[in-house]
Structures are given as structure tokens and as C-alpha cells.
Amino acid sequence: TTTGLYVSGNLGVASSSPSAVLSVNVSNANGVTPALNITSATSSLLFVRSDGNVGIGTTNPTTRLHAEVADAQSTSLVDVLKVSHVMSSGNAADGFGTGLLFRLTGVAGTHYDQARIAAEGKGSGSSGQLVFYNADNGVLIRRMSIDNDGGVAIGNGAGYAGNSDTPSNGLIIEGNVGIGTT
């Protein structure tokens, strides 16, 4: 026995020609009108506004993706976002990891990678480093890294900071350093 609604094919909500398994047309709504709200018994799990803002754990997404955890924790860190890179085969090599890429797209559709924050594995992948990149003439260059033992390297990418290793429990700065200068 089948209960509920069963649709074989695409389902359109306010759409006479659905283009996907579920098509919701909110073209006549203003920017804060709910387009989709998936809830549990007590709260919203996934909320999509008609302007494209998506809320996870919130019905008031103020950015394109807004994830929120509401709980009584006041003494512990709560992970709100997890970014993973899963290997399908082989062994992890130095530099294996995952990151956040910041990209601008021009009017003509040209993409400009501007910066990256990455977590890169070392060896088998059980140790890692946090690495910061920025673009120079369209090429992302390693500018700073924090190693698994706490060592920090800062530089222009051509020397020490451009390597995959940082100093052991120390700091190396490649280039000029000014303290209290302009």
C-alpha cells in the first residue's frame, strides 16, 4: 500500500514545466519569501529563500550560505562546517588536502582565483599544516604556513614559505620585518 504523494517523473510547484525532479518556482516572490523549508518536529533544518540565500539551522539566512548552531553549549567549540577530501584509492602524499578557494568572476565570465586557505597533509596525512595562499598575476602562491609542530613560515613564496616545510617550533620570515615602523 502506498500512502502520501507518489510522482513518477518531475514535480513542479508553481511550475507547469518542471526541469528537475523537484522544481519550485518563486519568481513572483520578494527576496525574503520562503521558497523551501525542511523542518524537524522542533526546528528548521534547511531553509531556502526566494533570493537564493540558504539557511542551515536558521530561517533568516543573511548571506548566500548561512549555517547556524543553536544550543546551550558555552564551554566547548562546536564545528559548524566540515570540508572533506576523500581519497578513493592510493596513499596520501605531501600536499594532499582540502581548502577554501576565493574566486572573483568578471563581467565577461573570466575567473580570477584570489586566495586559498588550505589544510594540507604531510606524509600519510595524519599530520597536517594550515597554508595561506594569495594570487600574484593569476597564480596562487603560498604566503604563510603553520606546521603540525607549531612552526610558522611567512614569505613571498620564492624561498622558505614557498616550501612545504616550516621551521620546527619556530618562526621564519622571508623579507623585511618592521616593528614599530611605518
C-alpha positions in Angstrom: 0.0 0.0 0.0 1.3 3.4 -1.0 0.5 6.4 1.2 1.2 10.0 0.5 2.1 11.5 -2.8 4.0 9.5 -5.4 5.1 11.2 -8.7 6.8 9.3 -11.5 8.8 12.0 -13.2 9.4 15.6 -12.4 7.2 17.5 -9.8 6.5 21.2 -10.3 5.4 23.6 -7.5 4.0 26.8 -9.2 5.6 25.5 -12.4 3.9 23.9 -15.3 7.1 22.6 -16.8 9.4 21.3 -14.0 13.0 21.0 -15.1 14.2 18.8 -12.3 12.8 16.0 -10.0 11.5 18.9 -7.8 11.1 22.4 -9.3 9.8 25.2 -7.1 9.0 28.5 -8.9 9.1 31.6 -6.7 9.6 34.1 -9.5 6.7 36.3 -8.2 8.1 36.5 -4.6 10.2 39.1 -2.9 13.7 38.3 -1.6 12.7 37.1 1.9 9.8 34.8 0.9 10.5 31.2 1.9 10.9 29.0 -1.2 11.7 25.8 0.7 11.7 24.9 4.4 12.5 21.4 5.6 11.8 21.0 9.3 12.1 18.6 12.1 9.5 18.5 14.9 11.2 21.4 16.7 13.2 23.5 14.2 14.1 24.3 10.6 16.8 22.0 9.1 17.2 23.5 5.7 15.6 26.8 4.5 15.9 28.4 1.1 14.7 32.0 0.5 13.5 33.2 -2.9 16.6 35.4 -3.3 18.8 32.3 -3.2 20.1 32.6 0.4 20.2 29.2 2.1 20.0 28.7 5.8 21.1 25.5 7.6 19.7 25.7 11.1 18.2 29.2 10.6 15.2 30.6 8.8 16.9 34.0 8.5 19.9 33.5 6.2 21.7 36.8 5.8 24.3 35.5 3.3 24.3 33.1 0.3 25.1 30.2 2.7 24.4 30.7 6.4 24.9 27.8 8.8 24.0 28.2 12.5 24.0 26.0 15.5 21.7 27.0 18.4 22.4 25.1 21.6 23.2 25.5 25.3 27.0 24.9 24.8 29.0 27.7 26.5 32.3 25.9 27.2 33.1 24.0 24.0 33.9 24.5 20.4 31.1 23.4 18.0 32.0 22.6 14.4 29.5 24.3 12.1 31.2 23.4 8.8 33.2 20.4 7.7 35.2 20.4 4.5 36.5 16.9 3.4 38.6 15.5 0.6 38.1 11.7 0.5 40.6 9.6 -1.4 39.1 6.8 -3.5 42.4 4.9 -3.8 46.1 5.1 -3.2 48.1 6.7 -0.4 48.1 10.3 0.8 51.2 12.3 -0.3 52.5 15.6 1.0 50.2 18.4 -0.1 47.1 16.2 -0.1 44.2 18.1 1.5 41.3 20.4 1.1 40.7 24.1 1.1 38.6 27.1 0.5 39.1 28.9 -2.7 38.2 32.6 -3.1 37.4 33.5 -6.7 36.2 36.6 -8.5 34.4 36.3 -11.8 34.5 39.3 -14.2 31.6 40.6 -16.4 32.9 38.6 -19.4 32.9 35.4 -17.3 36.6 35.3 -16.7 37.5 33.6 -13.4 40.2 35.1 -11.1 41.4 32.9 -8.2 42.3 35.4 -5.5 43.2 33.4 -2.4 43.1 30.0 -0.8 43.2 28.7 2.8 44.1 25.0 2.8 44.7 22.2 5.2 47.5 20.1 3.6 48.6 16.7 4.8 52.1 15.6 5.5 53.3 12.1 4.9 50.4 9.7 5.5 48.0 12.5 6.1 47.7 12.1 9.9 49.7 15.3 10.4 48.9 18.5 8.6 49.6 22.1 8.1 47.4 25.2 7.6 48.5 27.1 4.5 47.5 30.5 3.2 47.9 31.5 -0.5 47.1 34.7 -2.5 47.3 35.5 -6.1 50.1 37.2 -8.0 49.3 37.8 -11.7 46.8 35.0 -11.6 48.9 32.4 -9.9 48.2 31.3 -6.3 51.4 31.4 -4.2 52.0 30.0 -0.8 52.5 33.0 1.6 52.2 31.6 5.1 52.1 28.1 6.6 51.6 26.8 10.1 53.1 23.3 10.5 51.9 20.5 12.7 54.5 21.2 15.3 53.6 24.9 15.5 56.3 26.3 13.3 55.3 29.3 11.2 56.8 30.5 7.9 55.9 33.8 6.2 57.3 34.9 2.9 56.9 35.8 -0.7 56.7 32.2 -1.9 60.1 32.1 -3.6 62.0 30.9 -0.6 61.2 29.2 2.7 57.4 29.9 2.8 57.2 28.5 -0.7 58.4 25.1 0.5 56.2 22.5 2.1 58.2 22.6 5.3 58.2 25.2 8.1 60.7 25.5 11.0 60.3 23.2 14.0 58.6 25.2 16.8 59.8 28.5 15.4 59.2 31.4 13.1 60.9 32.2 9.8 60.0 35.4 8.0 61.4 35.8 4.5 61.8 39.5 3.5 61.9 42.7 5.5 60.4 43.0 9.0 59.4 46.3 10.6 58.4 46.5 14.2 57.0 49.9 15.2 57.9 51.4 11.8 55.7 52.7 9.0 
